[in-house]
């Protein structure tokens, strides 16, 4: 059997559905990755830093994410591959840099759904009194099954769910606006911490510890490029989709951080499990609070649903390149990456059995910040090493923008240690074990030695597949 036949057969079993998503669906994907963070999680940062301290942390993380998104927009237009950050890093840092970036993203994308499904369980318990492993298993099973139907269908379902969550946030903001009282933002007692004041009662250390919670307002928006191979026009659609999603998320972040604390009170919201609902109840909007409580579940589901999509495309790309076991990139007749959906889902479900959503969330943030630093560094190296690479979209500010993302991501990484050293340590151990798998095994079983070689092999094999399809159609017409 010739090498070309082997390549063609290999790719034939590893095909995603092309043209499933335009820029609007990709924008919805980016929003849905994050939208659950607007409903809960971010507010615990107020308890760590006070409202003013958290506002500073949120601004820093907004700058970091916006700089990162602009950097990713350029790289996704130049390298439109399903691996997202892994593909960008591999292009410029080789197999080792690519894998270590992909591994960090994978930790984030496997553990974030585990955290979210625990929060979903709490929401289901409040609504119908049921919680626990059976609830977690039911949600994992149902939404993985939906993704197995096909990318286009799954993304359309995701858009509907995300739309309900967006409605809940906007309705909440409109209802709270009339009752806003700026004095409620500063109702937390000032401590004796260094730099403490009425504006930031926990001082400078509080801002540091609040960074992981501020990230929850934007966490996972970087996953939009993972859909590149299923986009209609990836060079244009992915940059447009990820930037539009980030701009929208900036607006929702301002709405919830300012209005929720400015009506429900910073002290109360810093301890609330459902801050939007509690703020509405505090202002007498009880009927809307019931609706938002239900739609808050839609927000959790939207993020859970979309991050499952994200991890499956990342695992697909890593597996197709030989970094992970190759069976994980096998796709079904509907072009869905079957095992890349199922296996990480099982691992996430096992992690969710801990019941420690906060721990899972903090560990996901560690993986995220490591990947952000590596992706920002990839942008810097690509600008230096490959200045003539075709770039349909160019990052405003260039290296200055990606350097800003790099520095702030490293600061955010230390913030997890300030908040929860245990989560930091667990994630570093997990990351080290994943790295050992690469250095001792998969490094010697890669499909290609370089990114260019892999892309070239895939391009040739894909052309052969198209020609085969045309020949089959011609044969059917003649018959």
Phi and psi in degrees as a GROMACS rama.xvg file:
@    title "Ramachandran Plot"
@    xaxis  label "Phi"
@    yaxis  label "Psi"
@TYPE xy
-72.3565  159.857  UNK-2
-62.0735  -37.9032  UNK-3
-64.8721  -38.6203  UNK-4
-65.487  -40.8241  UNK-5
-60.4383  -44.5226  UNK-6
-63.0745  -42.0973  UNK-7
-65.6055  -44.3528  UNK-8
-65.4628  -37.9803  UNK-9
-61.5332  -46.7971  UNK-10
-71.2771  -33.5488  UNK-11
-57.7035  -29.0586  UNK-12
-92.1053  2.45624  UNK-13
-136.411  60.6153  UNK-14
-116.149  130.148  UNK-15
-95.0606  160.649  UNK-16
-79.9516  112.007  UNK-17
-71.6057  149.86  UNK-18
69.3515  24.1099  UNK-19
-80.0632  -21.2676  UNK-20
-137.008  130.08  UNK-21
-93.0835  -175.309  UNK-22
-66.4685  -29.7603  UNK-23
-68.3306  -42.6573  UNK-24
-64.4494  -36.6941  UNK-25
-68.2745  -36.7892  UNK-26
-61.4586  -45.5391  UNK-27
-61.1334  -37.3511  UNK-28
-62.4607  -45.7372  UNK-29
-61.3914  -41.7994  UNK-30
-66.6854  -42.5888  UNK-31
-67.365  -32.0693  UNK-32
-52.4062  -37.5501  UNK-33
-104.492  -25.5501  UNK-34
-55.4899  -29.6095  UNK-35
-62.8558  -28.8129  UNK-36
-65.9565  -20.1398  UNK-37
-75.9132  -22.0266  UNK-38
-86.6063  -31.9217  UNK-39
-168.065  158.118  UNK-40
108.07  -52.5243  UNK-41
-59.8786  -36.3936  UNK-42
-65.7434  -21.6062  UNK-43
-66.1071  -19.4527  UNK-44
-65.8042  -26.0905  UNK-45
-66.0343  -37.6722  UNK-46
-65.9983  -27.6189  UNK-47
-82.9913  -31.0091  UNK-48
-131.763  -5.02475  UNK-49
77.1319  167.011  UNK-50
-64.5964  -45.2245  UNK-51
-63.4006  -43.745  UNK-52
-62.6807  -41.2222  UNK-53
-67.2322  -37.4018  UNK-54
-60.5411  -39.3358  UNK-55
-64.6806  -45.4646  UNK-56
-60.4535  -41.8133  UNK-57
-65.5407  -39.0105  UNK-58
-64.3226  -42.336  UNK-59
-61.8396  -43.2377  UNK-60
-71.6541  -30.9182  UNK-61
-64.4398  -42.2313  UNK-62
-62.5871  -44.289  UNK-63
-59.6732  -49.0794  UNK-64
-67.1359  -39.6302  UNK-65
-65.3832  -42.0923  UNK-66
-63.4005  -41.3031  UNK-67
-65.9342  -43.5728  UNK-68
-61.1651  -42.4681  UNK-69
-64.2771  -35.9108  UNK-70
-68.8814  -43.1099  UNK-71
-65.4443  -34.2335  UNK-72
-60.2246  -42.4937  UNK-73
-65.6787  -47.6832  UNK-74
-66.5857  -34.9491  UNK-75
-70.505  -28.2519  UNK-76
-75.0042  -29.4463  UNK-77
-87.4444  -31.2487  UNK-78
-131.875  75.1321  UNK-79
-78.8847  78.2242  UNK-80
-122.855  156.125  UNK-81
-64.7659  -18.0147  UNK-82
-79.1166  -8.04749  UNK-83
56.6045  -125.777  UNK-84
-55.9841  -35.7085  UNK-85
-60.6646  -44.9519  UNK-86
-65.8173  -39.7485  UNK-87
-63.9913  -46.3435  UNK-88
-66.6705  -38.4613  UNK-89
-65.2199  -35.1737  UNK-90
-57.2391  -37.7135  UNK-91
-112.427  -22.6173  UNK-92
-113.279  4.99586  UNK-93
78.0105  -175.897  UNK-94
-58.2062  -39.9943  UNK-95
-65.9117  -49.3965  UNK-96
-63.2884  -38.0585  UNK-97
-64.0962  -45.9906  UNK-98
-66.0338  -44.7205  UNK-99
-63.6302  -33.002  UNK-100
-69.8077  -47.9239  UNK-101
-60.8983  -37.471  UNK-102
-63.878  -42.0549  UNK-103
-63.7305  -42.3397  UNK-104
-64.3171  -39.5215  UNK-105
-62.8909  -41.6179  UNK-106
-59.4214  -44.8307  UNK-107
-60.3157  -46.831  UNK-108
-80.2717  -16.6592  UNK-109
-87.7615  -37.9417  UNK-110
-82.8032  -29.8503  UNK-111
-61.0936  -45.8261  UNK-112
-62.3173  -32.9511  UNK-113
-62.9803  -41.2321  UNK-114
-66.5121  -44.3275  UNK-115
-65.1626  -39.6562  UNK-116
-67.9143  -27.8585  UNK-117
-66.7556  -42.0075  UNK-118
-66.0505  -36.701  UNK-119
-61.6011  -42.3958  UNK-120
-58.1263  -40.8543  UNK-121
-65.7035  -38.9825  UNK-122
-67.3016  -40.9658  UNK-123
-64.4355  -38.9261  UNK-124
-62.8468  -39.8858  UNK-125
-67.5455  -31.8492  UNK-126
-83.253  -45.5935  UNK-127
-129.211  4.07419  UNK-128
79.9435  16.9695  UNK-129
-119.596  137.597  UNK-130
-156.016  171.16  UNK-131
112.176  -172.838  UNK-132
-53.6924  -35.255  UNK-133
-66.1186  -35.5923  UNK-134
-67.4505  -44.7545  UNK-135
-59.6963  -46.2984  UNK-136
-63.2803  -39.6309  UNK-137
-63.3934  -42.881  UNK-138
-69.6451  -43.5626  UNK-139
-58.8939  -46.9315  UNK-140
-63.8115  -46.8301  UNK-141
-62.9335  -43.8956  UNK-142
-83.5129  -28.9904  UNK-143
-65.268  -40.3584  UNK-144
-60.1412  -40.9748  UNK-145
-62.4661  -40.0617  UNK-146
-67.4461  -31.1999  UNK-147
-66.8986  -20.6533  UNK-148
-66.5211  -33.7636  UNK-149
146.537  152.363  UNK-150
-65.2204  -47.773  UNK-151
-58.3963  -46.115  UNK-152
-64.8142  -42.8908  UNK-153
-63.9619  -42.566  UNK-154
-66.7237  -33.3876  UNK-155
-68.5049  -40.0817  UNK-156
-62.0882  -42.4362  UNK-157
-59.9599  -39.1301  UNK-158
-62.3669  -40.7893  UNK-159
-64.4065  -46.7256  UNK-160
-62.6773  -42.9709  UNK-161
-63.1692  -39.2216  UNK-162
-59.1769  -39.7004  UNK-163
-64.1653  -40.8724  UNK-164
-66.6821  -40.5637  UNK-165
-62.8852  -41.7164  UNK-166
-57.7424  -41.9414  UNK-167
-63.1369  -40.6354  UNK-168
-68.0824  -45.0423  UNK-169
-65.578  -43.2499  UNK-170
-61.7782  -39.6971  UNK-171
-63.2355  -45.1956  UNK-172
-61.324  -44.3635  UNK-173
-62.8765  -42.2489  UNK-174
-68.2522  -33.5973  UNK-175
-84.1657  -20.248  UNK-176
-55.3685  -42.3938  UNK-177
-68.235  -22.5718  UNK-178
-102.204  9.17549  UNK-179
-63.8051  133.742  UNK-180
-137.697  108.38  UNK-181
-58.6218  -28.6094  UNK-182
-64.3573  -26.8607  UNK-183
-69.21  -17.0713  UNK-184
-69.5898  -19.7402  UNK-185
-124.637  41.8792  UNK-186
-96.5641  15.7723  UNK-187
-97.4104  133.177  UNK-188
-63.4216  140.877  UNK-189
-74.6387  133.338  UNK-190
-93.0402  -177.932  UNK-191
-97.6272  18.6221  UNK-192
-67.7747  155.717  UNK-193
-60.0324  127.274  UNK-194
81.3444  6.63852  UNK-195
-67.0414  143.811  UNK-196
-156.387  177.552  UNK-197
-60.7958  -36.0105  UNK-198
-70.2291  -43.0104  UNK-199
-131.653  82.6537  UNK-200
-63.3135  -20.4642  UNK-201
-98.7034  7.83712  UNK-202
70.8336  -163.925  UNK-203
-67.3541  -37.5269  UNK-204
-61.086  -36.3743  UNK-205
-60.5713  -40.6617  UNK-206
-60.6071  -42.909  UNK-207
-61.4667  -47.1861  UNK-208
-70.3062  -21.3194  UNK-209
-84.4948  -11.1254  UNK-210
-56.0446  -43.4061  UNK-211
-60.839  -33.5539  UNK-212
-74.4155  -34.2944  UNK-213
-65.1814  -33.4525  UNK-214
-63.9938  -27.0252  UNK-215
-63.3553  -17.8904  UNK-216
-75.0295  -15.5451  UNK-217
-136.89  -3.65883  UNK-218
-57.2584  127.426  UNK-219
91.8557  -2.38906  UNK-220
-60.3873  -23.6353  UNK-221
-66.5054  -5.60063  UNK-222
-80.2141  -6.65545  UNK-223
-55.8362  -42.7435  UNK-224
-61.276  -15.3196  UNK-225
-63.9179  -17.4723  UNK-226
-94.2764  11.3182  UNK-227
-57.1838  -41.7678  UNK-228
-74.1906  -9.7912  UNK-229
-109.025  3.73452  UNK-230
-79.2639  152.749  UNK-231
-69.5395  -43.102  UNK-232
-139.012  79.3222  UNK-233
-57.0394  -35.6856  UNK-234
-61.3155  -30.2585  UNK-235
-106.194  -40.0687  UNK-236
-67.7518  -40.9282  UNK-237
-67.8803  -49.3422  UNK-238
-58.2785  -43.8951  UNK-239
-63.7581  -42.3802  UNK-240
-66.3688  -43.7827  UNK-241
-73.0324  -37.125  UNK-242
-68.7437  -42.8449  UNK-243
-62.4967  -41.4144  UNK-244
-61.8008  -43.442  UNK-245
-64.8861  -41.5501  UNK-246
-61.9667  -41.9318  UNK-247
-64.4181  -41.7109  UNK-248
-67.6642  -29.825  UNK-249
-62.9045  -40.4393  UNK-250
-65.5909  -48.1313  UNK-251
-64.7209  -34.2532  UNK-252
-62.9389  -44.6112  UNK-253
-62.3513  -42.8669  UNK-254
-59.5227  -50.0666  UNK-255
-74.2528  -40.0699  UNK-256
-66.4147  -40.525  UNK-257
-81.5837  -52.1094  UNK-258
-74.1507  -39.0473  UNK-259
-65.8319  -47.9436  UNK-260
-70.8697  -30.3945  UNK-261
-81.4527  1.78219  UNK-262
-124.378  -38.4492  UNK-263
-89.1384  -15.8045  UNK-264
94.7759  134.437  UNK-265
-62.3121  -43.4181  UNK-266
-61.9332  -46.2583  UNK-267
-68.1924  -41.4677  UNK-268
-70.7332  -28.6622  UNK-269
-66.1157  -18.4976  UNK-270
-112.303  4.51696  UNK-271
-84.8967  138.597  UNK-272
-81.1675  -24.5075  UNK-273
-134.996  75.5735  UNK-274
-61.1599  -39.0602  UNK-275
-63.4641  -43.7789  UNK-276
-64.7712  -45.0282  UNK-277
-66.9536  -35.7748  UNK-278
-66.2133  -40.5833  UNK-279
-64.7114  -42.2265  UNK-280
-64.3095  -37.0756  UNK-281
-66.9344  -24.1594  UNK-282
-102.879  9.67492  UNK-283
83.5396  9.89962  UNK-284
-92.1945  60.1428  UNK-285
-67.3523  -39.3081  UNK-286
-65.8797  -43.6148  UNK-287
-65.0513  -33.9554  UNK-288
-59.9416  -39.2858  UNK-289
-64.186  -43.3121  UNK-290
-63.9111  -45.504  UNK-291
-65.637  -33.3221  UNK-292
-61.8113  -40.4438  UNK-293
-69.7885  -45.5219  UNK-294
-71.7696  -20.5558  UNK-295
-60.916  -33.932  UNK-296
-63.3779  -36.5895  UNK-297
-62.5723  -37.1251  UNK-298
-64.35  -44.0774  UNK-299
-61.9727  -43.8287  UNK-300
-64.2111  -40.0969  UNK-301
-59.3726  -46.4675  UNK-302
-67.6047  -42.4244  UNK-303
-58.5707  -46.9451  UNK-304
-62.6172  -45.8924  UNK-305
-75.65  -34.1901  UNK-306
-69.9781  -30.0226  UNK-307
-59.6885  -44.4853  UNK-308
-56.7383  -46.6691  UNK-309
-61.8483  -48.3318  UNK-310
-65.5523  -32.3971  UNK-311
-66.3182  -38.1124  UNK-312
-72.51  -34.2741  UNK-313
-67.5959  -47.8352  UNK-314
-62.0055  -40.3907  UNK-315
-55.3326  -49.5118  UNK-316
-67.1152  -43.1754  UNK-317
-64.2584  -39.5663  UNK-318
-69.3191  -43.7559  UNK-319
-60.1441  -32.0061  UNK-320
-82.9532  -6.04881  UNK-321
92.9104  1.73475  UNK-322
-73.2768  -35.0305  UNK-323
-115.675  163.848  UNK-324
-48.248  134.182  UNK-325
-67.3211  -21.6557  UNK-326
-66.2138  -20.8142  UNK-327
-69.04  -15.7748  UNK-328
-100.84  5.98275  UNK-329
-67.6335  135.834  UNK-330
-114.324  157.721  UNK-331
-86.0514  -179.727  UNK-332
-61.0756  -25.765  UNK-333
-87.9193  8.62317  UNK-334
65.1616  30.5531  UNK-335
-100.845  135.675  UNK-336
-76.2307  87.0926  UNK-337
-52.962  -59.209  UNK-338
-74.2086  -26.5099  UNK-339
-69.4073  -21.077  UNK-340
-83.793  -43.4715  UNK-341
-76.9465  -50.3806  UNK-342
-62.8357  -50.6717  UNK-343
-63.5913  -29.4493  UNK-344
-63.4164  -41.3947  UNK-345
-63.9144  -43.3531  UNK-346
-63.5482  -41.6056  UNK-347
-63.9298  -40.3546  UNK-348
-61.8051  -43.5792  UNK-349
-60.1693  -42.7631  UNK-350
-63.4939  -35.8982  UNK-351
-66.9223  -21.6688  UNK-352
-64.6636  -16.405  UNK-353
-65.0598  -26.5415  UNK-354
72.4206  3.18014  UNK-355
-98.3057  80.6788  UNK-356
-61.3897  -38.2954  UNK-357
-63.8855  -39.0029  UNK-358
-66.8122  -45.2816  UNK-359
-60.5363  -40.604  UNK-360
-64.145  -46.3483  UNK-361
-64.0996  -39.3255  UNK-362
-66.0525  -38.7821  UNK-363
-62.4221  -37.7426  UNK-364
-66.3513  -36.9905  UNK-365
-60.4866  -49.2579  UNK-366
-58.6955  -41.2605  UNK-367
-61.9141  -48.3763  UNK-368
-66.7038  -35.2109  UNK-369
-61.7183  -44.8323  UNK-370
-66.6041  -35.9974  UNK-371
-62.7687  -43.4594  UNK-372
-61.5654  -42.9336  UNK-373
-69.7582  -37.4403  UNK-374
-69.5458  -41.0294  UNK-375
-63.5398  -39.7852  UNK-376
-64.9163  -35.0477  UNK-377
-62.6832  -40.6032  UNK-378
-62.4411  -43.1528  UNK-379
-60.8218  -47.7188  UNK-380
-65.4821  -38.7294  UNK-381
-62.775  -39.8762  UNK-382
-64.0016  -36.5612  UNK-383
-79.8255  -47.4191  UNK-384
-83.4228  -32.2259  UNK-385
-129.145  63.6713  UNK-386
-65.1013  -23.1403  UNK-387
-96.0114  4.91531  UNK-388
-61.1265  133.641  UNK-389
-59.4431  127.758  UNK-390
-131.961  94.3235  UNK-391
-56.7888  -28.2762  UNK-392
-126.487  135.564  UNK-393
-117.949  136.87  UNK-394
-67.5418  122.433  UNK-395
-59.7695  131.513  UNK-396
88.2861  -14.8477  UNK-397
56.1575  -128.684  UNK-398
-64.805  -29.8646  UNK-399
-61.6572  -41.086  UNK-400
-64.5469  -49.1008  UNK-401
-69.555  -30.1136  UNK-402
-66.6722  -36.1835  UNK-403
-61.7831  -45.1001  UNK-404
-62.0953  -40.0139  UNK-405
-62.4256  -49.6539  UNK-406
-64.1  -45.9125  UNK-407
-68.3732  -31.8311  UNK-408
-67.2991  -35.8699  UNK-409
-69.195  -36.893  UNK-410
-63.9288  -43.4998  UNK-411
-62.9523  -36.4398  UNK-412
-60.1775  -43.2701  UNK-413
-68.8969  -25.2053  UNK-414
-63.9303  -32.6886  UNK-415
-64.772  -39.4208  UNK-416
-64.2738  -38.566  UNK-417
-63.5135  -35.4302  UNK-418
-83.7577  -46.4463  UNK-419
-148.129  87.8958  UNK-420
-57.231  -30.4508  UNK-421
-63.7671  -46.6509  UNK-422
-62.5598  -39.5395  UNK-423
-61.1663  -47.8417  UNK-424
-65.0036  -44.9192  UNK-425
-58.108  -42.5615  UNK-426
-69.4508  -39.4314  UNK-427
-63.0828  -39.926  UNK-428
-63.2464  -45.4364  UNK-429
-60.9393  -42.1007  UNK-430
-64.192  -40.9793  UNK-431
-64.4368  -40.2862  UNK-432
-64.1036  -42.1514  UNK-433
-63.2358  -37.1895  UNK-434
-66.0692  -39.1244  UNK-435
-61.4691  -38.0616  UNK-436
-58.3462  -41.2629  UNK-437
-68.1204  -51.612  UNK-438
-66.8193  -31.8324  UNK-439
-97.0316  -15.3425  UNK-440
-135.436  -70.0197  UNK-441
-66.1366  -24.7106  UNK-442
-55.9174  -27.924  UNK-443
-96.3051  6.31069  UNK-444
-132.493  30.5946  UNK-445
-74.8813  151.279  UNK-446
-68.9116  -35.979  UNK-447
-145.26  154.765  UNK-448
-77.8389  -29.0707  UNK-449
-129.967  163.047  UNK-450
-63.1068  -40.9395  UNK-451
-61.1797  -40.6143  UNK-452
-66.6295  -41.7221  UNK-453
-64.1282  -47.0591  UNK-454
-62.2085  -37.6777  UNK-455
-66.5488  -43.7543  UNK-456
-61.4155  -43.4119  UNK-457
-66.0938  -37.4861  UNK-458
-65.6357  -43.7914  UNK-459
-64.6089  -44.8793  UNK-460
-64.1634  -38.8288  UNK-461
-65.8337  -38.6794  UNK-462
-62.857  -41.3915  UNK-463
-61.3858  -40.6298  UNK-464
-64.3759  -40.2641  UNK-465
-63.3163  -41.0836  UNK-466
-65.2088  -39.3269  UNK-467
-62.0966  -42.639  UNK-468
-62.8983  -40.5284  UNK-469
-65.3108  -40.2204  UNK-470
-65.0571  -38.2615  UNK-471
-65.154  -41.662  UNK-472
-65.0407  -39.9343  UNK-473
-63.6707  -41.1341  UNK-474
-63.4416  -39.8161  UNK-475
-66.3518  -37.7333  UNK-476
-65.0722  -43.4533  UNK-477
-65.4535  -36.4519  UNK-478
